[in-house]
Amino acid sequence: MGEMQRKDIGKFITRSPEIHGGRARIAGTGVTVSRIVQWYKLGLTPEEIADEIEHLTLAQVYAALAYYHANREEIERDLEEEKRVGVRT
């Protein structure tokens, strides 16, 4: 049986100035943390979110939610700004 490969959860979330205005997103995707949080606030479970956005793993969804809970003010500002300007993330 092979050795399990551990993943560094700190590498699940990234940001780039040229993608979504530098907002926090799931690494390797264009899915922002705020998009995951929007679905979460609508009452979807992490499993349901992963089912809806099929190219995401459950671990990626949980990483986005963990980032949100650790950086709530930042993501809430992003959500307010997106609502104000009508941006879909």
N, C-alpha and C positions, 0 to 999 in steps of 0.2 A: 504494500500500500504506500503510495507516494506521500511526501510531506505536504501538509496543507500550506498554501501560500497566503500569508497575512496581507491585508490591505491597510494602508495608512488612510484612515478616514479624513485626515486633514487635507488630503488631495482630492476629495470629492467636489469641493466648492472652489471656484476660481472667479476671476474677473479680468476683463480686457477692455480698455477704453473704447475700442472700435466695435464692440459687440454689446448691444443693449445699453449704450451709454455708460459702460463700466459697472453696471449692476451685478451683484453676486448671482452666479449661475452654476448649474451643475457642469463640472468639467467634461469636456468632450461633446457638449451639447449646446444648443441655444436656449435651453429651458432655464428661466430665471427662478431663483428662490421665491420671488414674489408670486410667480405663477403657481407654484406648488402651494404656497400659503393661501392663495385665493381659493383653490379647490378645497383645501383643508378647512377653511372658514365656512365653506358651503356645506360642510358636514361629511365630506368624503373621508374615508379611512385611508391610511397610507397604502394599503393593499389595493383599494379601488383606484387611487391615483395612479399607481404603477400599472394597473390594468388599462386605464384610459390613455396613458402616455406609454404605449407599448415598448418603446425603445429604452425606457428607464427601468432600472432594477429597483427592487424594494429598498435595498441599501442606499441607493442614490436619493430616493424620496425621503427616507429617514434622515439622511445627512442634511438635506435641505431644511427639514423641519428642525433639526438640532441647531443648525446655523441660525434659523429664525428665532428660536427661543433664546439663544445666546446673544443675539444681536437685534432684538426686537425693535428698538428705536429706529435703526437704519432701515429695516425692511418695512416698517409702518410708514416711514417717510417716502420710501419708494412707492408703496401702494397709494398713498395720498397723491403723489405727483402723477402717477399713471392715471388715476381717476380724474385728476384735474385736466390733463392734456389728452385724455382718451387713448392712451397707449395700451396695446394688448401685448403682454409678454409671453 
